[in-house]
Amino acid sequence: MDRTASTTPQDNIAASVSRWQMPDTLVIIFFVAMAAALLTYFVPIGSFQTQDVDYIVDGIEKSRSVIDPSSFTYSLNEAGEPKLAPVALFEGGGGTGFFNFAFEGLVSGSKWGSAIGVIMFMLVIGGSFGVVMATGTIDNGILRLIDKTRGNEMLFIPVIFILFSLGGAVFGMGEEAIAFAIIICPLMIRLGYDGITTVMVTYVATQIGFASSWMNPFSVAIAQGIAGVPVLSGSGMRVIMWSGFTLMGLLFTMRYANRIRLAPERSYSYHSDAFFRDNQSKASLDSRFNLGDVLVLLTIVATVAWVIWGVIAQAWFIPEIASQFFTMGIVVGVIGVLFRLNNLTANQVAISFKQGAATMLEPAVLVGCASGILILLGGGGPTEDSVLNTILNSAGNIIGQLPDALSAWFMLLFQAVFNFFVTSGSGQAALTMPLMAPLADIVGVTRQVAVLAFQLGDGFTNVLVPTSASLMATLGVCRVDWGNWLKFIWRFMIALFVVSSAVVVTAHYMGFS
């Protein structure tokens, strides 16, 4: 009997486990899309009516169209029963069938956001930073910075984390983290950390600031205005909350970063980080750093400062920000050619731009397909019949039946779950706050607490849900697979949710208003 050929059931199980891998992000999106399509066969469609609500920001009166929470009606069929709108496998004439969802998602939205705007933003900044990287300035600057810091590298994490959290709190920084991650990721890996650390100190930090902000114009200000709460009221409590959550995120990041620095192979992104390690290993240790490199860095710093000013003072968004980074790429390319950085020529600048944009194609596809899921559920606004509106109305009715403290907590839970479908902070505020505010009155929860539940539920889940275009883009530029990201972030998400729950319930019992 050949013992080498015999296997036991335990061996087979072990072999199966060793062969199992986390599904690719695109596979996950496909099955989520399938589930969304199946929902359309069981959940009837409905719609709301809208109304205009006035609110004041910085002394300026603004208005926003929001849904009337008492206006929900089902769309009825000829028999007078709630109507279903099942998604077909395929639709012609520009319709949306299940197999249309990828294309429709990729071309959905406008230049101001959703899929197409974010995708074009990614391609433009990817190309621009491709030019920056082609000059060699970043690699050589990293080497020079490491030489100068000599053991103080750990200062990078707290400084960057706090700055990005502040950016999220003050002007709703989110998409902007994508561009910064491109710069910071090679630096972090050169210092012995990983791509996940980069995502933490950039995008996750912005979302911690976004969620716990006292003045975020895209979240708190809109939600308070819609709910009839004085805009920027409760700032004192929220500043304390921001400080606490930022410290919590920083400590978690520092602890993880220290562990990875001691044992890099323990990183969930260790294999994908090889791209950065291999490219860096080819760089000369004799770092060149001349006037041309200084001008490149000054151009980057000036662009970042200019973009921050534009976002705060001029309300710039995706089109304007992308244009500034495109201009930066041109200026850096000219500097590279004039100073012969890495022997750049005009043609090499063009090639570098195309190669930089090409690195964004994979995350761009994920962003578009994830947006297609929302289209399967109806995708349109509150006045258009959709499954999404029915889900919103049903959840609102359930929350309204609970005891007051539990209702406050379920508002947080509902906002966290609903953010999977609507990742825009302002969009979610417009959709949910007209329902949550009157529900808060009914169950004895202050509207300020309802706003608090909204901002925490909306903001923190942005670091997890694959429907977040900004998250997927940041993971893409750092070459971190969403499956590996999930393995890493789930513990932190549970901690955030537990603390958020405590904050909301405590605020309710304190009569936060």
C-alpha positions in Angstrom: 0.0 0.0 0.0 1.4 3.4 -1.0 1.2 5.5 2.0 2.3 8.6 0.2 -0.8 8.5 -1.9 -3.3 8.1 0.9 -5.1 11.1 2.3 -7.4 11.6 5.2 -10.5 13.7 5.4 -8.6 16.1 7.6 -6.0 16.5 4.9 -8.6 17.3 2.3 -10.2 19.9 4.6 -6.8 21.5 5.3 -6.0 21.5 1.5 -9.3 23.2 0.8 -8.7 25.8 3.4 -5.3 26.5 2.1 -6.6 26.9 -1.4 -9.4 29.3 -0.4 -8.8 32.9 -1.1 -10.8 36.1 -0.3 -12.8 36.8 -3.5 -11.5 39.6 -5.6 -13.3 43.0 -5.1 -14.9 42.8 -8.5 -16.3 39.4 -7.6 -17.8 40.8 -4.3 -19.3 43.7 -6.2 -20.9 41.3 -8.7 -22.6 39.3 -6.0 -23.8 42.4 -4.2 -25.2 43.6 -7.5 -27.0 40.2 -7.9 -28.5 40.6 -4.5 -29.6 44.1 -5.3 -31.3 42.9 -8.5 -33.1 40.1 -6.6 -34.5 42.7 -4.2 -36.3 44.3 -7.1 -38.4 41.1 -7.5 -39.7 41.3 -3.9 -39.6 45.0 -2.8 -42.2 47.3 -4.4 -41.1 50.7 -5.6 -42.2 54.1 -4.2 -41.4 57.7 -4.1 -41.5 60.9 -2.0 -42.4 64.4 -2.8 -39.9 67.2 -2.2 -40.0 70.5 -0.4 -37.5 73.4 -0.1 -35.8 74.0 3.3 -33.9 77.2 4.1 -30.9 77.2 6.4 -28.1 79.6 7.2 -24.3 79.0 6.8 -21.8 81.7 7.7 -24.6 84.2 7.8 -25.7 83.4 4.2 -29.2 82.0 3.7 -29.3 78.9 1.5 -32.0 76.5 0.4 -32.0 72.8 -0.4 -34.7 70.6 -1.9 -35.4 67.7 0.5 -38.0 64.9 0.7 -41.3 65.3 2.6 -41.1 62.4 5.1 -44.9 62.0 5.2 -45.3 62.0 1.4 -44.1 58.4 0.6 -46.4 56.6 -1.7 -46.1 53.2 -3.5 -46.4 53.1 -7.2 -49.5 51.1 -7.9 -50.2 48.7 -10.7 -53.5 48.4 -12.6 -55.0 46.3 -9.8 -54.2 49.1 -7.2 -51.5 47.0 -5.6 -47.9 48.1 -4.8 -45.9 47.8 -8.0 -42.8 45.8 -8.5 -40.1 46.8 -11.0 -38.0 43.7 -11.4 -34.7 44.2 -13.1 -34.4 42.2 -16.4 -31.2 40.4 -17.3 -30.6 42.9 -20.1 -32.3 46.1 -21.3 -31.9 47.8 -24.6 -32.5 51.5 -25.5 -30.4 52.8 -22.6 -32.3 50.9 -20.0 -30.9 49.2 -16.9 -30.8 45.4 -16.8 -28.6 43.3 -14.6 -25.9 42.9 -17.2 -26.1 46.6 -17.9 -25.0 47.6 -14.4 -21.3 47.8 -15.1 -21.5 50.1 -18.1 -24.3 52.2 -16.6 -22.4 52.5 -13.4 -19.2 53.6 -15.2 -21.0 56.4 -17.1 -23.3 57.4 -14.3 -23.3 60.8 -12.6 -21.7 64.0 -13.9 -18.3 65.7 -13.7 -19.4 66.9 -10.3 -19.4 63.5 -8.7 -20.7 59.9 -8.7 -18.8 57.5 -10.9 -17.8 59.4 -14.0 -16.6 62.5 -12.2 -14.5 60.4 -9.7 -13.1 58.2 -12.4 -12.0 61.1 -14.5 -10.5 62.7 -11.4 -8.6 59.6 -10.7 -7.2 59.4 -14.3 -6.1 63.1 -14.3 -4.4 63.0 -11.0 -2.9 59.6 -11.7 -1.4 61.0 -14.9 -0.1 64.2 -13.2 1.5 62.2 -10.4 2.9 59.9 -13.0 4.9 62.9 -14.3 5.9 63.8 -10.7 7.2 60.3 -10.1 9.1 60.2 -13.4 11.3 63.1 -12.3 12.7 61.0 -9.5 12.2 63.9 -7.1 10.0 62.0 -4.7 12.3 59.0 -4.4 15.3 61.2 -3.9 13.5 63.4 -1.5 12.4 60.4 0.5 16.1 59.3 0.8 17.1 62.8 1.8 14.3 63.0 4.4 15.1 59.6 5.9 18.7 60.7 6.2 17.7 63.9 7.9 15.2 62.4 10.3 17.4 59.6 11.6 15.1 57.7 14.0 12.3 60.3 14.2 10.3 58.7 11.4 7.4 58.0 13.8 6.7 61.7 13.8 5.3 61.3 10.3 2.2 59.3 11.4 0.8 61.5 14.1 1.5 64.7 12.2 -0.1 63.5 8.9 -3.0 61.8 10.7 -4.0 64.9 12.7 -3.7 67.1 9.6 -5.9 64.9 7.5 -8.4 64.5 10.3 -8.5 68.2 10.6 -9.0 68.5 6.9 -12.0 66.2 7.0 -13.5 68.1 9.9 -13.0 71.6 8.5 -13.8 71.3 4.8 -15.0 67.8 4.3 -11.8 66.4 2.8 -12.3 63.0 1.3 -11.7 62.6 -2.4 -8.6 64.8 -2.0 -6.9 62.0 0.0 -6.5 60.0 -3.2 -4.0 62.4 -4.5 -2.1 62.6 -1.3 -2.0 58.8 -0.9 0.0 58.6 -4.2 2.7 60.8 -2.6 2.7 59.3 0.9 2.5 55.6 0.1 6.1 55.3 -1.3 7.3 57.3 1.7 5.5 55.0 4.2 6.8 51.8 2.7 10.3 53.3 2.5 10.1 54.0 6.2 9.2 50.3 6.9 5.4 50.6 7.0 2.8 49.4 4.4 0.1 50.5 2.1 -2.6 50.0 4.8 -0.8 52.5 7.0 -1.0 55.0 4.2 -4.7 54.5 3.8 -5.1 55.0 7.5 -3.2 58.2 7.8 -4.8 59.7 4.6 -8.4 58.5 3.8 -9.4 57.0 7.1 -8.1 60.1 9.0 -10.2 62.3 6.8 -13.3 60.2 7.5 -12.7 60.3 11.2 -12.6 64.1 11.0 -15.6 64.1 8.6 -17.7 62.0 10.9 -16.9 63.8 14.2 -16.8 67.3 12.7 -18.2 70.4 14.3 -18.4 72.4 11.0 -18.2 70.0 8.0 -20.1 72.0 5.3 -21.0 68.8 3.4 -22.4 66.9 6.4 -23.2 68.6 9.7 -24.1 72.0 8.3 -26.6 70.6 5.8 -28.0 68.0 8.3 -28.6 70.7 10.9 -30.2 73.1 8.4 -32.5 70.4 7.1 -33.4 69.3 10.7 -34.2 72.9 11.7 -31.3 72.9 14.2 -29.1 76.1 14.3 -26.2 75.5 12.0 -22.9 74.8 13.8 -24.7 74.5 17.2 -23.3 72.0 19.6 -19.7 72.7 18.4 -18.2 72.5 21.8 -19.3 68.9 22.4 -18.3 68.0 18.8 -14.8 69.5 19.1 -14.3 67.2 22.1 -15.7 64.3 20.2 -13.4 65.0 17.2 -10.4 65.1 19.6 -11.3 61.8 21.1 -12.0 59.9 17.8 -8.9 61.4 16.3 -6.8 60.2 19.2 -8.5 56.8 19.0 -7.7 56.4 15.3 -4.1 57.6 15.8 -3.4 55.2 18.6 -4.8 52.3 16.5 -2.7 53.3 13.5 0.5 53.8 15.6 0.1 50.4 17.2 -0.4 48.7 13.9 2.4 50.6 12.2 4.9 49.7 15.0 3.9 46.0 14.6 4.4 46.1 10.8 7.7 47.9 11.1 9.1 45.2 13.4 7.7 42.4 11.2 6.7 43.6 7.7 5.6 40.2 6.5 2.6 40.4 9.0 1.1 43.1 6.8 -2.1 42.2 5.0 -0.8 44.2 2.0 2.8 42.7 2.2 2.6 41.1 -1.2 1.0 44.0 -3.0 3.5 46.4 -1.4 6.2 44.6 -3.3 5.4 46.9 -6.2 6.6 49.9 -4.2 9.5 48.0 -2.6 10.8 46.8 -6.0 10.6 50.2 -7.6 12.3 51.8 -4.7 15.0 49.1 -4.7 16.0 50.2 -8.1 16.6 53.8 -7.0 20.1 54.9 -6.5 21.1 55.3 -2.9 23.2 58.3 -3.9 20.3 60.7 -3.9 20.3 63.5 -6.3 18.7 66.7 -5.0 19.2 69.9 -6.9 17.4 73.1 -7.8 15.1 71.3 -10.2 14.0 68.9 -7.4 13.4 71.9 -5.1 11.2 73.5 -7.7 9.2 70.3 -8.2 8.5 70.0 -4.5 7.6 73.7 -4.3 5.2 73.2 -7.1 3.5 70.3 -5.3 3.3 72.2 -2.0 1.9 75.3 -3.8 -0.7 73.2 -5.6 -1.8 71.6 -2.4 -2.1 74.9 -0.6 -3.9 76.4 -3.6 -6.4 73.5 -3.7 -7.0 73.8 0.1 -7.7 77.5 -0.3 -10.0 76.8 -3.3 -12.0 74.2 -1.4 -12.5 76.4 1.6 -12.9 79.8 0.0 -14.3 79.0 -3.5 -16.1 75.8 -2.8 -14.0 73.9 -5.4 -14.9 70.3 -6.0 -13.8 67.5 -8.4 -13.6 69.5 -11.7 -11.6 72.4 -10.2 -9.3 70.2 -8.1 -8.5 67.9 -11.0 -7.7 70.9 -13.2 -5.2 72.2 -10.6 -3.4 68.9 -10.4 -3.4 68.7 -14.2 -1.7 72.1 -14.2 0.8 70.9 -11.6 1.7 68.0 -13.9 2.4 70.3 -16.8 4.5 72.6 -14.7 6.5 69.7 -13.2 7.0 68.2 -16.6 8.4 71.5 -17.9 10.8 71.7 -14.8 11.8 68.1 -15.4 12.7 68.7 -19.0 14.5 72.0 -18.4 16.6 70.6 -15.5 17.0 67.2 -17.2 15.6 65.4 -14.1 16.1 61.6 -14.8 17.0 62.8 -18.4 13.3 63.6 -19.1 12.2 64.7 -22.5 8.8 66.0 -23.7 7.9 62.6 -25.1 8.8 60.9 -21.8 6.7 63.4 -19.9 3.7 62.4 -22.1 4.4 58.7 -21.7 4.7 59.1 -17.9 1.3 60.9 -17.8 -0.3 58.0 -19.7 1.4 55.4 -17.5 0.3 57.2 -14.4 -3.3 57.3 -15.7 -3.1 53.6 -16.6 -2.4 52.7 -12.9 -5.9 54.1 -12.1 -7.8 51.9 -14.5 -8.3 49.0 -12.1 -9.7 51.1 -9.3 -11.7 53.1 -11.8 -13.5 50.0 -13.0 -14.3 49.1 -9.4 -15.7 52.6 -8.7 -18.0 52.4 -11.8 -19.3 48.9 -11.1 -20.0 49.8 -7.4 -22.1 52.8 -8.6 -24.0 50.4 -10.9 -25.4 48.6 -7.8 -27.3 51.8 -6.8 -28.7 52.1 -10.3 -30.1 48.6 -10.1 -32.1 49.7 -7.0 -33.5 52.6 -8.8 -30.7 55.1 -8.6 -32.7 58.2 -9.2 -33.8 60.9 -6.9 -36.5 60.7 -4.1 -39.3 61.8 -6.5 -38.6 58.8 -8.8 -40.1 55.4 -8.0 -37.4 53.1 -6.7 -36.6 50.2 -4.4 -34.2 52.5 -2.6 -36.9 54.9 -1.5 -39.0 52.0 -0.2 -36.1 50.8 1.9 -35.6 54.3 3.3 -39.3 54.7 4.2 -39.6 51.2 5.8 -36.5 51.7 7.9 -37.8 55.1 9.1 -41.1 53.6 10.1 -39.4 50.8 12.1 -37.2 53.2 14.0 -40.2 55.3 14.9 -41.7 52.4 16.9 -38.8 52.0 19.4 -38.2 53.4 22.9 -36.4 56.8 22.8 -32.9 55.7 23.8 -33.1 52.6 21.5 -34.5 54.8 18.8 -31.5 57.1 19.0 -29.2 54.1 18.7 -31.2 52.6 15.8 -30.9 56.0 14.0 -27.1 55.5 14.2 -27.4 51.9 12.9 -29.8 52.9 10.1 -27.5 55.7 8.9 -24.5 53.3 9.0 -26.3 50.7 6.9 -27.9 53.2 4.5 -24.5 54.7 3.8 -23.7 51.5 1.8 -26.2 52.7 -0.8 -25.7 56.5 -0.6 -22.1 57.3 0.3 -22.5 61.1 -0.3 -22.7 62.9 3.0 -24.8 65.7 1.6 -26.9 63.3 -0.4 -27.6 61.1 2.6 -28.5 64.1 4.7 -31.0 65.3 2.1 -32.5 61.8 1.9 -32.6 60.8 5.5 -32.8 63.9 7.8 -36.3 64.9 6.7 -37.4 61.5 8.0 -35.1 61.3 11.0 -35.9 64.8 12.3 -39.7 64.4 12.7 -39.1 60.8 13.9 -36.9 62.2 16.6 -39.7 64.5 17.8 -42.1 61.5 17.9 -39.9 59.2 20.0 -38.5 61.9 22.3 -35.0 62.2 20.8 -33.7 65.7 20.2 -33.0 66.7 16.7 -29.4 67.5 17.6 -29.0 63.8 18.6 -30.6 62.8 15.3 -28.0 64.9 13.5 -25.2 63.3 15.6 -26.4 59.8 14.7 -26.4 60.8 11.1 -22.9 62.2 11.0 -21.4 59.3 12.9 -23.3 56.6 11.0 -22.6 58.2 7.7 -18.9 59.1 8.2 -17.4 56.1 9.8 -18.8 53.5 7.4 -17.1 55.3 4.6 -13.9 53.5 5.6 -15.5 50.1 5.0 -18.2 50.1 2.3 -17.0 49.1 -1.2 -19.6 51.4 -2.7 -17.5 54.4 -1.5 -15.7 55.6 -4.6 -13.1 57.5 -2.6 -12.2 54.5 -0.5 -11.9 52.2 -3.5 -9.8 54.8 -5.3 -7.5 55.2 -2.3 -7.1 51.5 -1.8 -6.4 51.3 -5.6 -3.6 53.8 -5.6 -2.0 52.1 -2.6 -2.5 48.7 -4.2 -4.5 47.3 -1.3 -7.2 44.8 -2.2 -10.5 45.4 -0.5 -10.6 41.9 0.8 -7.3 42.4 2.6 -8.5 45.8 3.8 -11.6 44.1 5.3 -9.4 41.6 7.2 -7.6 44.6 8.7 -10.3 47.2 9.4 -13.1 45.2 10.8 -11.8 45.4 14.4 -11.4 49.1 14.2 -14.9 49.5 12.7 -16.4 47.5 15.6 -14.5 49.8 18.1 -15.7 52.9 16.2 -19.3 51.7 16.3 -19.2 50.8 20.0 -17.8 54.2 20.9 -20.2 55.9 18.5 -23.1 54.1 20.1 -22.0 55.2 23.6 -21.7 58.8 22.4 -25.2 58.9 20.8 -26.9 57.3 23.8 -25.0 59.5 26.3 -25.9 62.6 24.3 -29.5 61.5 24.4 -29.6 61.1 28.1 -27.7 64.4 28.5 -30.4 66.2 26.5 -27.9 67.3 23.8 -29.6 70.0 21.8 
